[in-house]
Amino acid sequence: MGHSARLNDAQKDVLMKEGSFHGVRVLLQRNMLTDAEASAILSKSFGAILLQVDEAKKEMQHIQNALARMESICRSGKQSKQGHVGDQSHKMLGDTVVALDNWIVSLMETNLTITGMLNPSLTRSKIIQFGKAMNALMDRRASEKHPVLDDPSLFSGYVNW
């Protein structure tokens, strides 16, 4: 969370449990921080989030590049009259999907790092909720035999905080 090295373990525990901003408020209410210390923590927290935003922008560019490559491969494969399972386009698509997946996981980690700095307990529940929602969606897709079925309502617990 970018906290000053001079904080004691009890102060750090509050910030890790409550998040940077709410934790500062709690520490101030408990007279465990001075205004100057609170200001320094908040400044460092904004700086740490800014670094995460920069990281997310880089990850987004990698995601855009992978999507553009997938688009090109799929357009070519859709138009091909000679395609067959296992040809070079399938390998390229598979490699690109792996790259896309890796960058999306990296972006999710960055996103959850940011939300974790703001509200760690909510972030932990978001992680669990996403897994449950995605498994429910996969189960529904299987039961309805529809591989791209969409049901945003399953994710309401993840996105509505």
URBELBEL-V884670 format. One record per residue. N is the residue number from 1. RES is the residue in one letter. PSI is psi as a letter, one per 20 degrees, with the letter a starting at -180 (* if undefined). Layout:
BEGIN
N,RES,PSI / N,RES,PSI
END
This chain:
BEGIN
1,M,j / 2,G,k / 3,H,q / 4,S,q / 5,A,i / 6,R,j / 7,L,q / 8,N,r / 9,D,h / 10,A,g / 11,Q,g / 12,K,h / 13,D,g / 14,V,g / 15,L,h / 16,M,h / 17,K,g / 18,E,i / 19,G,r / 20,S,g / 21,F,g / 22,H,h / 23,G,h / 24,V,g / 25,R,g / 26,V,g / 27,L,h / 28,L,g / 29,Q,h / 30,R,j / 31,N,k / 32,M,j / 33,L,q / 34,T,r / 35,D,h / 36,A,g / 37,E,g / 38,A,g / 39,S,g / 40,A,g / 41,I,g / 42,L,g / 43,S,g / 44,K,h / 45,S,g / 46,F,g / 47,G,g / 48,A,g / 49,I,h / 50,L,g / 51,L,h / 52,Q,h / 53,V,g / 54,D,g / 55,E,g / 56,A,h / 57,K,g / 58,K,g / 59,E,h / 60,M,h / 61,Q,g / 62,H,h / 63,I,g / 64,Q,g / 65,N,g / 66,A,g / 67,L,h / 68,A,g / 69,R,g / 70,M,g / 71,E,g / 72,S,g / 73,I,g / 74,C,h / 75,R,g / 76,S,g / 77,G,h / 78,K,h / 79,Q,i / 80,S,p / 81,K,i / 82,Q,j / 83,G,q / 84,H,q / 85,V,p / 86,G,j / 87,D,r / 88,Q,h / 89,S,h / 90,H,g / 91,K,g / 92,M,g / 93,L,g / 94,G,g / 95,D,h / 96,T,h / 97,V,g / 98,V,g / 99,A,g / 100,L,g / 101,D,g / 102,N,g / 103,W,h / 104,I,g / 105,V,g / 106,S,g / 107,L,g / 108,M,g / 109,E,g / 110,T,g / 111,N,g / 112,L,h / 113,T,g / 114,I,g / 115,T,h / 116,G,h / 117,M,h / 118,L,h / 119,N,n / 120,P,g / 121,S,h / 122,L,g / 123,T,g / 124,R,g / 125,S,h / 126,K,h / 127,I,g / 128,I,g / 129,Q,g / 130,F,g / 131,G,g / 132,K,g / 133,A,g / 134,M,h / 135,N,h / 136,A,g / 137,L,g / 138,M,h / 139,D,g / 140,R,g / 141,R,g / 142,A,g / 143,S,h / 144,E,j / 145,K,l / 146,H,n / 147,P,i / 148,V,k / 149,L,p / 150,D,p / 151,D,n / 152,P,h / 153,S,h / 154,L,h / 155,F,j / 156,S,h / 157,G,h / 158,Y,g / 159,V,h / 160,N,n / 161,W,*
END
